[in-house]
C-alpha cells in the first residue's frame, strides 16, 4: 500500500517541453498527466520505483531466515511490526533485518531470528526509489520516460508502449538493465 507518493517526477515539465520543442503553456496539464502516467507505467515495466516513495508491505507467515521484498530499489527500512491474526501489532527493531539489494528483487535476512506463525504477518514500511530527486534516476530511464510521453502526446492517448513496435524496440535497450527478471 502506498503511504507517501513521489514528491517529484523523474522528468520535469520544463524538461519534457524542451524535449518535445513546445514553447506554449496551453497543454501543461496534459503533459503533467502523461508524465505521471509514464512514470507509473515505467515502474511497472521495470519493477523499480523511480523516485523516493514510502510503501507498507504485508508478508504472510511463516517466513524463513531470508525472504524477498516485492519492491525495488529499497532505500531504507522504516518500521517493522509483527501483526497478529486479531490485528494487534508488535513493533520490532528494523536493525534485525539486513537488505541484500543486489538480489532482484531485494532479499531481507532475518538477523534476529524471529519466527512468524502461519497466522501472523510481517508489516514493513519501506522507502523505495533511486532517490528523492529527478537527477537520482538513471538517465536511460529518464530518456525512456521522455520517449513514452512523446509518443502519447503525438497520439493524444495513453497506450501500452509494448504494443507500439517502434517504441517498444527503442525502449528495450534503455530499460533492460533495470528490469526484474521473473523465472
C-alpha positions as MATLAB code, in Angstrom:
seq = 'XXXXXXXXXXXXXXXXXXXXXXXXXXXXXXXXXXXXXXXXXXXXXXXXXXXXXXXXXXXXXXXXXXXXXXXXXXXXXXXXXXXXXXXXXXXXXXXXXXXXXXXXXXXXXXXXXXXXXXXXXXXXXXXXXXXXXXXXXXXXXXXXXXXXXXXXXXXXXXXXXXXXXXXXXXXXXXXXXXXXXXX';
ca = [
       0.000    0.000    0.000;
       1.394    3.390   -0.998;
       1.857    5.605    2.066;
       3.726    8.566    0.564;
       3.649    9.295   -3.155;
       6.677   10.672   -5.015;
       7.150   14.403   -4.494;
       8.698   14.938   -7.951;
       8.578   13.266  -11.327;
      11.824   11.927  -12.854;
      11.259   14.283  -15.790;
      10.132   17.840  -15.115;
       7.535   19.712  -17.108;
      10.290   22.026  -18.414;
      12.391   19.025  -19.494;
       9.565   17.357  -21.413;
       8.568   20.636  -23.057;
      12.172   21.147  -24.214;
      12.322   17.528  -25.459;
       9.075   17.998  -27.401;
      10.028   21.528  -28.543;
       6.871   23.030  -27.009;
       7.054   26.689  -26.026;
       3.436   27.391  -25.053;
       1.639   26.559  -21.790;
      -1.801   25.536  -23.081;
      -1.192   21.789  -22.647;
       0.818   21.775  -19.416;
      -1.876   19.840  -17.534;
      -1.958   17.166  -20.236;
       1.836   16.866  -20.148;
       1.831   16.583  -16.330;
      -0.742   13.784  -16.556;
       1.345   11.998  -19.215;
       4.489   12.364  -17.068;
       2.805   10.830  -14.037;
       1.255    8.006  -16.066;
       4.556    7.330  -17.854;
       6.403    7.063  -14.517;
       3.861    4.584  -13.175;
       3.971    2.594  -16.408;
       7.783    2.541  -16.468;
       7.823    1.455  -12.807;
       5.513   -1.407  -13.749;
       7.636   -2.352  -16.779;
      10.908   -2.412  -14.799;
       9.724   -3.446  -11.345;
      11.627   -0.446   -9.908;
      10.245    2.665   -8.255;
      11.993    5.616   -9.841;
      11.854    8.367   -7.197;
      11.519    8.128   -3.426;
       8.169    6.906   -2.124;
       7.021    5.099    1.007;
       5.163    1.777    0.950;
       3.697   -0.613    3.506;
       4.260   -4.282    2.720;
       2.469   -7.145    4.483;
       4.123  -10.554    4.221;
       2.224  -13.642    5.320;
       3.867  -16.025    7.804;
       5.561  -18.349    8.153;
       8.781  -16.713    6.942;
      12.235  -18.242    6.904;
      15.635  -16.748    7.589;
      15.543  -14.871    4.277;
      12.637  -13.590    2.238;
      12.094  -11.366   -0.767;
      10.656   -7.890   -0.620;
       8.358   -7.211   -3.588;
       9.581   -3.608   -4.053;
      12.753   -2.249   -5.680;
      15.100   -0.474   -5.100;
      14.948   -0.423   -1.317;
      16.413    2.780    0.117;
      15.538    2.255    3.777;
      13.526    0.072    6.134;
      11.457    2.479    8.227;
       9.353    0.334   10.583;
       8.876   -3.351   11.212;
       5.974   -4.989   13.066;
       4.502   -8.434   13.622;
       0.728   -8.333   13.125;
      -1.328  -10.980   14.915;
      -4.477  -12.571   13.491;
      -6.610  -10.252   15.683;
      -4.883   -7.158   14.207;
      -2.675   -6.263   17.164;
       0.837   -5.252   16.168;
       4.147   -5.522   17.977;
       6.898   -3.248   16.694;
      10.339   -4.762   16.153;
      13.723   -3.127   15.647;
      14.454   -2.693   11.927;
      18.127   -3.374   12.603;
      17.042   -7.014   12.963;
      16.828   -7.186    9.152;
      19.589   -6.812    6.609;
      18.942   -5.831    2.979;
      20.666   -7.594    0.104;
      19.920   -5.052   -2.610;
      21.961   -6.778   -5.311;
      19.338   -9.501   -5.480;
      16.479   -8.788   -7.813;
      14.121   -8.251   -6.052;
      15.816   -7.324   -2.782;
      16.216  -10.052   -0.184;
      15.911   -9.390    3.535;
      17.828  -11.503    6.036;
      16.243  -12.080    9.428;
      19.256  -11.392   11.668;
      17.318  -11.545   14.954;
      15.877  -14.957   14.104;
      12.268  -14.032   14.933;
       9.765  -16.567   13.671;
       6.288  -15.983   12.322;
       3.497  -18.490   12.563;
       1.130  -19.084    9.676;
      -1.405  -16.775   11.366;
       0.953  -13.815   11.675;
       2.040  -11.215    9.154;
       5.154   -9.106    8.948;
       4.383   -5.429    8.287;
       7.268   -3.419    6.845;
       7.190    0.276    5.994;
       9.906    0.893    3.439;
      11.243    3.783    1.389;
      11.886    2.811   -2.200;
      13.275    4.555   -5.261;
      16.621    5.642   -6.654;
      16.461    8.849   -4.593;
      14.361   11.944   -3.853;
      15.345   13.994   -6.921;
      14.923   13.552  -10.659;
      18.717   13.531  -11.014;
      18.897   10.371   -8.849;
      17.032    8.397  -11.538;
      19.348    6.738  -14.089;
      19.462    8.726  -17.327;
      18.352    5.786  -19.531;
      15.105    5.544  -17.532;
      14.565    9.307  -17.765;
      15.065    9.110  -21.549;
      12.643    6.162  -21.765;
      10.071    8.219  -19.897;
      10.511   11.135  -22.328;
      10.069    8.781  -25.281;
       6.859    7.335  -23.826;
       5.406   10.803  -23.158;
       6.387   11.958  -26.658;
       4.546    9.014  -28.222;
       1.464    9.558  -26.074;
       1.497   13.296  -26.785;
       1.663   12.701  -30.525;
      -1.130   10.102  -30.445;
      -3.184   12.015  -27.835;
      -3.788    8.827  -25.896;
      -2.101    6.602  -23.373;
      -1.174    3.302  -24.981;
       0.944    0.406  -23.763;
       4.413    1.069  -25.250;
       4.899   -2.664  -25.844;
       2.008   -2.501  -28.326;
       3.744    0.185  -30.402;
       6.538   -1.793  -32.136;
       8.869    1.121  -32.921;
       8.623    2.491  -29.383;
       8.971   -0.945  -27.798;
      12.144   -1.553  -29.801;
      13.597    1.808  -28.800;
      12.766    1.313  -25.097;
      14.119   -2.228  -24.819;
      17.854   -1.374  -24.543;
      17.154    1.566  -22.239;
      15.171   -0.362  -19.638;
      16.702   -3.859  -19.978;
      19.383   -3.331  -17.277;
      16.684   -2.267  -14.803;
      14.039   -4.930  -15.422;
      13.227   -7.523  -12.809;
      13.674  -10.961  -14.266;
      10.903  -13.377  -13.362;
      11.792  -17.018  -13.644;
];
